[in-house]
Amino acid sequence: MVPAMTEQGSSIFSGSGLACVRGGRVVFAGLDFTLASGGALVLLGPNGSGKSSLLRVLSGLLRPAHGQLAWNGEPVADDPEAHAARTHYLGHHDAVKPVLSVAENLRFWARLHDSHAGRADRAVETALERFGLSHLSSIPGKMLSAGQKRRTNLARLLAAPSPLWLLDEPTTALDRASIAALEAVLAEHRAGGGMVVLSTHADIAMPGAVEMHLDRYSVAEDLP
C-alpha cells in the first residue's frame, strides 16, 4: 500500500492554454486541466488526436508550443529536474532490457530511484508479487511474451514509486486478470495521494476520474 500523504504534502498539477505542434501540424490547442493529489485524468480520442503527445508534454519530454505547466503554482519549466524526479512516464514501448532478468530489470529502476539497496530490493519483491511476476523473476527479458513485458514495465511503478504516473495505453497486451491487478495498484496509488494520467482505448476502472476527449481540442487550421 502506498503511504497516504499528509495534508501538507498535497499537490496540484495544472496546465493552462496548452498547445502542441508536431511536424507543422497543430495536434491540440487551448487545453487546460487541474489535477489534485489523489486525482486521475483519462485521455480519450481516436488515433492521432494527441493523447501520446499530451502525455509527453506532461512528462517534460516534449515542450508545449504554447501554454504552461505548473506544480503547486510554480512553472514546471523553472525546475525540469524536480519534475522529472516526481514523474513516472510509461510509453508505448516497454523499457525491458533483453539480457537482464525480470528482477534485474526492476532492480535497475529501483536503485536509480533509491540508493538504499535493502529498501530497493523490498520494493522489487513487492512489484513482482503485485503484477504476478514472481515466478518469472529469473527469466531474461528477451524470453518474455508481450503481456509479460508489459507487466514488467508496469511493475516499475512500484519498484521506483513517484507521485505522478503518466501511462500511455497501459492495458495493451494485458489479460483481464492483469488489468484487474493494474486497477488495484492505480486505486492504491491514488488513495495514497498519487496522481494518474492515462490514455486508453479499453475499459479500465478509474472511479472518480475526469475524462478528457482530445479530439475536442483539435483545430481546423495549422498555426502559422
SULHUGI-V74434 format. One record per pair of residues at least 12 apart in sequence whose ideal C-beta (glycine too) atoms are under 7 Angstrom apart, sorted by sequence separation. I is the first residue (numbers start at 1). J is the second residue. D is the distance in Angstrom with one decimal. If there is no record, write none. Layout:
i=(I,I)
j=(J,J)
d=(D,D)
//
This chain:
i=(71,136,170,17,18,107,110,107,110,17,15,16,60,154,15,107,15,106,133,14,132,133,14,60,131,186,14,103,106,183,12,13,28,106,133,150,183,27,60,131,150,12,60,131,150,165,103,179,10,11,27,28,147,10,60,128,146,147,151,158,59,61,127,130,147,154,157,170,165,171,20,59,165,169,22,102,127,147,163,164,165,166,167,168,169,171,5,126,127,163,169,20,171,20,55,102,103,102,103,123,124,101,105,123,20,29,101,102,101,18,101,102,100,99,100,98,98,99,20,21,97,98,19,20,96,18,19,132,19,105,109,113,18,19,96,112,17,18,106,110,132,17,102,106,109,110,131,16,109,130,15,16,96,106,15,94,130,14,94,96,96,13,94,95,94,11,12,11,90,90,88,88,88,87,86,88,92,86,87,88,89,90,91,92,86,88,90,87,90,59,58,55,55,52,58,55,55,52,51,40,13,11,38,43,38,43,37,39,40,41,42,43,37,42,65,2,35,54,35,51,42,50,49,40,49,42,44,40,41,44,45,40,41,42,43,44,45,46,49,42,44,45,41,43,33,13,10,9,2,28,31,1,2,4,5,30,4,5,29,3,4,28,2,28,29,2,26,26,25,26,24,21)
j=(83,148,182,30,31,120,123,121,124,32,31,32,76,170,32,124,33,124,151,33,151,152,34,80,151,206,35,124,127,204,34,35,50,128,155,172,205,50,83,154,173,36,84,155,174,189,128,204,36,37,53,54,173,37,87,155,173,174,178,185,87,89,155,158,175,182,185,198,194,200,50,89,195,199,53,133,158,178,194,195,196,197,198,199,200,202,37,158,159,195,201,53,204,54,89,136,137,137,138,158,159,137,141,159,57,66,138,139,139,57,140,141,140,140,141,140,141,142,64,65,141,142,64,65,141,64,65,178,66,152,156,160,66,67,144,160,66,67,155,159,181,67,152,156,159,160,181,67,160,181,67,68,149,159,69,149,185,70,150,152,153,71,152,153,153,71,72,72,153,154,157,160,162,162,162,164,168,163,164,165,166,167,168,169,164,166,168,166,170,166,166,166,168,168,197,197,199,199,199,190,164,163,190,197,193,198,193,195,196,197,198,199,195,200,223,161,195,214,197,214,206,214,214,206,215,209,211,208,209,212,213,209,210,211,212,213,214,215,218,212,214,215,212,214,212,195,193,193,188,214,217,188,189,191,192,217,192,193,217,192,193,217,192,218,219,194,219,222,222,223,222,223)
d=(6.5,6.3,6.3,6.4,4.2,6.8,5.1,6.9,5.1,6.7,6.6,5.3,6.6,6.2,6.3,5.3,5.1,4.6,5.9,6.5,6.7,6.3,4.6,5.4,4.5,6.7,7.0,6.2,5.6,6.3,6.5,4.6,4.2,6.9,6.1,6.3,4.7,4.1,5.2,6.0,4.7,5.5,6.0,4.5,5.9,6.5,6.6,6.5,6.9,5.2,5.0,6.8,4.5,4.3,7.0,6.6,4.2,5.9,5.8,6.7,5.6,6.9,3.9,6.0,6.4,6.1,6.7,5.8,6.6,6.3,6.1,4.0,6.9,5.7,6.1,5.5,3.9,6.6,5.4,4.9,4.8,5.2,4.0,5.4,6.2,4.8,5.8,5.7,4.3,6.3,6.9,4.8,5.8,6.8,6.8,5.0,4.1,5.2,6.7,6.4,5.1,6.5,5.9,5.1,5.9,7.0,5.1,5.7,6.1,6.5,5.7,7.0,6.8,6.2,5.8,6.5,4.6,7.0,6.1,4.3,5.6,3.7,6.2,5.9,4.2,5.0,4.7,6.9,3.9,6.0,4.9,3.5,6.9,5.9,6.8,6.5,5.9,3.8,5.7,4.2,6.5,3.7,5.3,6.5,5.3,5.3,5.8,5.7,4.4,6.3,6.3,5.7,5.0,4.3,5.0,4.3,6.0,5.0,5.8,5.3,6.2,5.7,6.9,6.1,4.1,6.6,5.6,5.6,5.9,6.9,5.9,6.9,4.1,5.8,5.6,6.9,5.5,4.9,4.7,5.2,4.4,5.1,4.9,6.3,5.6,7.0,6.5,6.4,6.5,5.2,5.5,4.9,5.2,5.4,6.1,6.6,6.3,6.7,3.8,6.1,6.3,6.7,4.9,6.8,5.5,6.8,4.2,5.6,4.3,4.5,6.1,4.1,6.5,6.4,7.0,6.8,5.2,6.6,7.0,5.5,5.8,4.6,4.0,5.1,4.5,4.8,5.8,6.9,6.6,6.9,5.5,3.8,5.3,5.1,5.5,5.1,3.7,6.2,6.7,7.0,6.9,4.4,5.9,6.0,6.7,6.0,6.6,6.6,5.4,5.9,4.8,5.5,5.3,7.0,6.5,6.1,5.1,3.1,6.2,5.7,6.0,3.9,3.2,6.2,5.1,6.2,4.9,5.1,5.8,5.3,6.3,6.0)
//
